[in-house]
Each structure stands twice: as C-alpha cells, then as structure tokens.
Amino acid sequence: MLLDSASLYFRAYYGVKEDVVSPDGIPVNAVRGFLDSITRLVSDHSPTHVVACWDDDWRPTFRTDAIPSYKAHRVADPAANAEEVPDTLEPQVPVIADVLAALGIARIGAPGYEADDVIGTLAVHATMPVDVVTGDRDLFQLVDDDRGVRIIYTAKGGVGRPDLVTEGFVEAKYGIPGRSYADFAALRGDPSDGLPGVPGVGEKTAAQLITTYGSLAAVIAAADAGDPAVRATVHAKIVAAADYLAVAPLVVQVATDVPVPEHDATLHAEPADPDGLSYLTERWGLTSSVDRLLKALRRNAS
C-alpha cells in the first residue's frame, strides 16, 4: 500500500476540526486524521507492506522548465518555490513524520521528485499487488489490472468509502482504454495543476482521439499527416499546440525510475521505537489515535 501522504494529511486537516489540539493547545487535527486514515486503511484492506510517499520536491524543476505554469497558482513564496500551506498545518507535517518513524512505517521521498514519482517507481517495480491511496486522479495512469495495481481514490468518499479504480473504472468514467489516462490528461489539461491542455479540446474530444488512435503520439502523427479521421478543426488545434504537446508528457507522466533509498516496507505489529512513540503520543495528545492504530496493526498481523 502506497500512501500519497500530502493528499491524506491535507484531507485530514480540512476534515477534522481545528479544535483538536495538543495538551498545550497546538492544533493536531491533521496528525490525528492522518493516523485515523491509516487505521481505517489497514483495517479494511489488510496490507502487508506500507510506504508513506513524500514530496521532497512538490514542484520539480524538470516539470516547471517544461511548463512554467505547472502548479504556479499554488506557490506561496516564489523566491523559495514554496507551496501555500495553511499556517496551522505546516507545523503538523514534521509531527506526522516523527510518528511514522516511531511506528516503523516507511516514509520515502526522493530529492527533486514528487511523491507521485516515488509512488510510480515503487508501483512499477513491485513484486506484489499494489494499492495506491490518493485523492489525485493523476495517478489513475498507474492502474494495471494484469499486475494488480489499483487506486484507492479518496476524493469523494474518503478512506472509508473510496472508489476502487481499475482499468474498467477508467474506461467507464472517461471512455478511454484503461491504461491511457496520462495521454488523455495531456490533451485535456488539468487546471488544478496549471496544465493548459490543447485549447479547444475538452474531455469528450480528448477521449475520442485517444480511443481512436490509442496514444498521444499517434494522435499527433495523425494530425500532422492530415488523417481525414481527424476533423479539420481538431487537426488545426493539435498542430497549433505542437510545442505544448512536445513537453506535456514529461509533466503529466509520473517518473518510474526514481532513485528510491533502501527501506523496509513491511508493516509490523509493534512500533519500531516504543519509547519515542510514547513520548510523541503524550506530547501531542495522540493517545486515542495511536491506540486505535496499534490495535489495527496487531489485528492485521495475527
């Protein structure tokens, strides 16, 4: 089970009231919600291995060099390329990292890459079925029924009532081949990530093109060749967007060759650092959430 950690702790922050605080009055709503999410995921899906995947670089240079608008609307400090994070969430993120370490749950990032890229690398090279937990539809590109890679999609129902995204789900929702989401997204664009897409090509047209030709490269080739199956107006839009389409795949596709550090993803029944976990639990007032998670881990191991 690969966790899109930022997706989970942002959702926890907004889903749990901010009056959930530590003994000295500091908000810990994201910490509590994040831990409770893991408890529910372990209880419902019984993973043998878990990795909390981390954004070491939430807006990598190789993506912004290709498309400068990538996530630009979410930059709080342009000089530092820092993401806009609520003031009361930011100090909770290191606490989450500390608690994960004390529990012994692997937390993996890679310099210069997003959590999505860590997830993509681990998913592609896994030797067992993989569940990716995220609220980000960009990761739909990883679904692979043959290899048992699916997405536990939390955007609508949270971790308790997620959509289980397989190739069939992608086909039914978007009308495209189940493994074609990245090419489809490059054509359509995604305002939430600052990806413009091809002007004038919406979701329906993008789906028709990908379904007809099978890939973004084939769509571009057909337009360049003047294939009569491509309407003249659409042909003109594809040709006009040639510069964007040349770099869009680099931005849209998750990396699958990230230098991931050595780690033990095994989900253990007992914490790696009991004393450290005890301190963190008391310091931040996490007793109920930590107790629930430990019980779930022990049940999962039995």
Phi and psi in degrees as a GROMACS rama.xvg file:
@    title "Ramachandran Plot"
@    xaxis  label "Phi"
@    yaxis  label "Psi"
@TYPE xy
-108.027  119.853  LEU-2
-96.7831  126.786  LEU-3
-79.8803  89.2599  ASP-4
-59.3243  -45.904  SER-5
-62.135  -39.8538  ALA-6
-58.0431  -41.8794  SER-7
-72.9589  -42.1289  LEU-8
-78.0373  -27.6227  TYR-9
-65.2658  -44.12  PHE-10
-62.6839  -41.3947  ARG-11
-62.9522  -41.2689  ALA-12
-59.4304  -44.9825  TYR-13
-82.8466  -16.3978  TYR-14
-95.6202  -16.5922  GLY-15
-113.86  133.3  VAL-16
-59.8048  143.643  LYS-17
-73.4546  -7.25048  GLU-18
-80.9164  2.9844  ASP-19
-80.0408  107.17  VAL-20
-130.373  165.141  VAL-21
-74.6025  172.122  SER-22
-56.571  -27.2422  PRO-23
-100.838  18.6951  ASP-24
87.3708  13.2542  GLY-25
-90.9724  131.56  ILE-26
-58.5837  133.455  PRO-27
-131.785  26.2353  VAL-28
-62.6257  -38.6979  ASN-29
-69.1902  -38.371  ALA-30
-62.998  -49.6858  VAL-31
-62.0536  -45.487  ARG-32
-65.173  -37.1772  GLY-33
-63.8055  -47.0238  PHE-34
-64.6265  -40.5481  LEU-35
-65.2448  -32.8029  ASP-36
-64.6257  -43.4672  SER-37
-63.1914  -40.4644  ILE-38
-57.2852  -46.7196  THR-39
-65.8336  -40.8748  ARG-40
-65.423  -42.4545  LEU-41
-64.7066  -43.0026  VAL-42
-65.8904  -38.5089  SER-43
-85.18  -28.6072  ASP-44
-120.878  -10.1898  HIS-45
50.3748  54.6451  SER-46
-70.9004  149.791  PRO-47
-93.1307  -23.2014  THR-48
-136.772  142.568  HIS-49
-139.322  135.385  VAL-50
-128.461  125.469  VAL-51
-86.016  107.128  ALA-52
-87.3097  137.12  CYS-53
-121.544  146.365  TRP-54
-85.1187  95.0518  ASP-55
-73.3349  -26.5758  ASP-56
-144.454  107.419  ASP-57
-77.0406  -15.5026  TRP-58
-141.76  74.2197  ARG-59
-61.1379  146.738  PRO-60
-59.9373  -38.1098  THR-61
-64.2921  -24.0954  PHE-62
-85.9134  -41.369  ARG-63
-72.4833  -27.5016  THR-64
-64.8868  -34.7758  ASP-65
-76.5243  -46.6598  ALA-66
-135.978  97.5106  ILE-67
-58.1115  -25.727  PRO-68
-76.3514  -4.96012  SER-69
-58.6801  114.677  TYR-70
57.4184  15.4093  LYS-71
-62.5863  -31.6451  ALA-72
-71.5737  -9.54069  HIS-73
-105.968  12.1708  ARG-74
-85.2676  124.916  VAL-75
-88.5966  -39.4866  ALA-76
-128.493  98.413  ASP-77
-58.5129  -35.6679  PRO-78
-63.4144  -36.1547  ALA-79
-100.291  -2.00729  ALA-80
53.9038  40.2262  ASN-81
-92.3343  139.141  ALA-82
-75.1886  145.457  GLU-83
-73.9194  112.552  GLU-84
-127.034  133.236  VAL-85
-53.2675  142.883  PRO-86
-57.2041  -34.745  ASP-87
-88.7368  -6.3813  THR-88
-88.9568  -41.0023  LEU-89
-51.3188  -46.7333  GLU-90
-71.7586  -11.5022  PRO-91
-81.78  -22.203  GLN-92
-63.4167  -44.9409  VAL-93
-63.0607  -30.6382  PRO-94
-65.7449  -42.961  VAL-95
-58.0934  -44.754  ILE-96
-61.7885  -41.8059  ALA-97
-64.8955  -41.304  ASP-98
-67.965  -40.621  VAL-99
-58.9523  -42.9113  LEU-100
-63.4143  -43.1175  ALA-101
-66.3521  -35.6262  ALA-102
-71.0055  -26.5372  LEU-103
88.9169  19.7414  GLY-104
-89.1414  123.464  ILE-105
-60.2164  135.487  ALA-106
-125.288  118.35  ARG-107
-127.488  127.122  ILE-108
-129.762  176.043  GLY-109
-145.285  128.222  ALA-110
-54.1537  130.514  PRO-111
84.2658  6.42639  GLY-112
-134.159  156.056  TYR-113
-86.1164  165.816  GLU-114
-58.0289  -35.2851  ALA-115
-55.9236  -37.489  ASP-116
-73.0319  -36.6582  ASP-117
-63.578  -44.1058  VAL-118
-60.364  -46.6915  ILE-119
-59.8484  -42.5965  GLY-120
-65.4652  -47.8654  THR-121
-65.5836  -38.4389  LEU-122
-66.5415  -44.4452  ALA-123
-67.5755  -33.6448  VAL-124
-99.3932  5.08227  HIS-125
-67.9218  148.881  ALA-126
-106.785  17.2171  THR-127
-146.142  165.059  MET-128
-57.6299  150.156  PRO-129
-130.135  133.282  VAL-130
-109.795  127.034  ASP-131
-105.099  122.533  VAL-132
-101.14  115.819  VAL-133
-159.955  159.076  THR-134
-106.691  12.152  GLY-135
-106.407  115.641  ASP-136
-70.7034  -13.2965  ARG-137
-54.682  -32.1385  ASP-138
-78.6505  -1.11311  LEU-139
-58.5777  -23.0969  PHE-140
-63.7204  -16.004  GLN-141
-87.7555  -11.0798  LEU-142
-59.7183  137.924  VAL-143
-154.69  99.2242  ASP-144
-61.928  -36.2944  ASP-145
-63.9921  -36.4626  ASP-146
-96.471  -1.94774  ARG-147
74.4115  31.7281  GLY-148
-99.1588  118.556  VAL-149
-133.399  166.521  ARG-150
-111.109  127.654  ILE-151
-91.3075  97.9912  ILE-152
-93.9579  115.002  TYR-153
-99.4608  3.16285  THR-154
-60.0508  -35.3969  ALA-155
-100.099  -52.6567  LYS-156
-103.714  7.05452  GLY-157
67.0517  -167.465  GLY-158
-74.6113  -17.7834  VAL-159
-81.1588  -31.6178  GLY-160
-136.565  60.5426  ARG-161
-79.6354  163.175  PRO-162
-83.973  134.749  ASP-163
-96.9926  105.324  LEU-164
-93.5741  117.462  VAL-165
-120.119  -177.26  THR-166
-60.4392  -37.7476  GLU-167
-63.9284  -38.5132  GLY-168
-61.404  -46.267  PHE-169
-62.444  -43.5066  VAL-170
-62.0382  -43.2489  GLU-171
-69.3573  -37.6602  ALA-172
-79.0862  -39.1408  LYS-173
-113.658  -10.5594  TYR-174
69.0562  35.5165  GLY-175
-130.458  161.959  ILE-176
-56.8256  144.475  PRO-177
-60.9842  -21.6799  GLY-178
-106.664  18.5301  ARG-179
-106.779  16.7692  SER-180
-62.4162  -40.4885  TYR-181
-62.2183  -44.6273  ALA-182
-64.625  -41.3549  ASP-183
-60.5648  -45.8059  PHE-184
-65.6713  -35.3619  ALA-185
-62.6648  -41.586  ALA-186
-68.7598  -47.0221  LEU-187
-72.0841  -35.6708  ARG-188
83.7504  172.331  GLY-189
-153.396  98.7137  ASP-190
-57.4955  -29.3976  PRO-191
-66.1906  -21.8726  SER-192
-110.317  5.76784  ASP-193
72.3655  26.1483  GLY-194
-96.8734  116.917  LEU-195
-70.3106  -29.9912  PRO-196
70.4816  -174.915  GLY-197
-87.4163  117.604  VAL-198
-53.6011  129.146  PRO-199
87.6585  -4.43214  GLY-200
-108.135  105.319  VAL-201
-91.0812  -169.267  GLY-202
-62.0227  -42.6915  GLU-203
-65.7469  -45.9075  LYS-204
-66.4607  -40.4538  THR-205
-59.7532  -42.5741  ALA-206
-64.3407  -41.9101  ALA-207
-61.9961  -42.5066  GLN-208
-65.5355  -45.7407  LEU-209
-67.3519  -38.3894  ILE-210
-65.8627  -39.3156  THR-211
-70.0928  -42.6785  THR-212
-107.352  -16.9433  TYR-213
91.1389  -21.7862  GLY-214
-159.79  161.19  SER-215
-63.7702  -41.4076  LEU-216
-59.4314  -39.6148  ALA-217
-70.7388  -34.6221  ALA-218
-62.3735  -46.778  VAL-219
-62.7441  -43.1072  ILE-220
-62.7483  -40.9047  ALA-221
-64.7879  -41.3389  ALA-222
-66.1496  -42.217  ALA-223
-64.3199  -32.5044  ASP-224
-85.4331  -4.05615  ALA-225
70.0402  32.0386  GLY-226
-54.2891  122.483  ASP-227
-62.5464  -16.2516  PRO-228
-70.5371  -17.329  ALA-229
-95.2612  119.976  VAL-230
-56.659  146.367  ARG-231
-56.3364  -40.4884  ALA-232
-66.1714  -40.0498  THR-233
-69.6212  -40.3894  VAL-234
-53.422  -46.5604  HIS-235
-63.7273  -37.9463  ALA-236
-67.7914  -40.9013  LYS-237
-65.0997  -45.2336  ILE-238
-64.2277  -41.7953  VAL-239
-64.7117  -26.5911  ALA-240
-96.3201  20.7143  ALA-241
-57.0528  -41.8668  ALA-242
-64.2248  -43.682  ASP-243
-63.5787  -45.9547  TYR-244
-67.0611  -22.824  LEU-245
-69.8575  -28.3265  ALA-246
-110.428  -16.6417  VAL-247
-55.4088  -42.8994  ALA-248
-58.9179  -34.3698  PRO-249
-62.1465  -33.239  LEU-250
-84.8604  -41.8006  VAL-251
-77.7706  -40.5881  VAL-252
-77.1002  132.625  GLN-253
-72.1976  146.648  VAL-254
-73.1168  145.787  ALA-255
-123.901  15.249  THR-256
-131.065  32.5535  ASP-257
-69.2171  139.095  VAL-258
-73.9338  84.248  PRO-259
-79.7428  132.035  VAL-260
-68.7525  159.697  PRO-261
-60.3413  140.28  GLU-262
-159.659  160.948  HIS-263
-110.765  107.656  ASP-264
-88.284  -0.774223  ALA-265
-58.7932  133.503  THR-266
-88.2579  111.609  LEU-267
-94.3783  153.637  HIS-268
-75.8583  -28.7577  ALA-269
-116.135  150.215  GLU-270
-65.468  150.168  PRO-271
-71.4016  -32.0246  ALA-272
-133.83  82.9314  ASP-273
-58.2851  -42.1455  PRO-274
-66.6021  -42.4332  ASP-275
-63.5593  -40.8581  GLY-276
-65.5624  -39.9873  LEU-277
-60.7003  -42.8147  SER-278
-63.3208  -48.7216  TYR-279
-62.8786  -39.2274  LEU-280
-60.928  -44.5598  THR-281
-72.4217  -44.2203  GLU-282
-59.4579  -40.3874  ARG-283
-106.639  3.01851  TRP-284
67.1622  48.0697  GLY-285
-108.694  17.2895  LEU-286
-53.2261  -50.9664  THR-287
-66.1229  -42.817  SER-288
-67.3005  -43.3542  SER-289
-66.2726  -41.6624  VAL-290
-60.9282  -43.6698  ASP-291
-62.3332  -41.8622  ARG-292
-67.5395  -42.241  LEU-293
-62.6213  -39.5727  LEU-294
-63.3621  -40.8712  LYS-295
-65.9023  -40.0641  ALA-296
-64.2611  -40.0202  LEU-297
-69.1068  -39.9619  ARG-298
-62.5937  -40.9264  ARG-299
-64.0366  -32.4737  ASN-300
-83.9464  -14.9377  ALA-301
